[in-house]
Amino acid sequence: MYLPEIFKQFLEDHGDVADKFREVGELCSKCGELDFKTQQLIQLGIAIGAGSKGGIRSHARRALEAGASTGDLSQVTLLSATIIGFPAMIAAYGSVQEVVSRVESK
């Protein structure tokens, strides 16, 4: 699994914080009926809206691992255009495509 170098460094320096943050995410994941793939697609949309390049990459990768198709990722990205604007959507599209390319090259 690909992890950015800065995240690996954070885990090394502050593993206890990362563990607690992960626990919060797991609790939130279990609080409803959405399956993991759907959760990841929703979080991808939120990351796109927030302009979080790291979040976009993380949730695109996790959505693919959960069984989402590249078409699913494209649709989520395209849906953002009318909310965040075309240039921001194109930037998000680029981040998603980087993840897709990395996954497909393995």
Secondary structure, DSSP 8 states (H G I E B T S, - for coil): ----HHHHHHHHHHHHHHHHHHHHHHHHHTSSS--HHHHHHHHHHHHHHHT-HHHHHHHHHHHHHTT--HHHHHHHHHHTHHHH-HHHHHHHHHHHHHHHHHHHT-
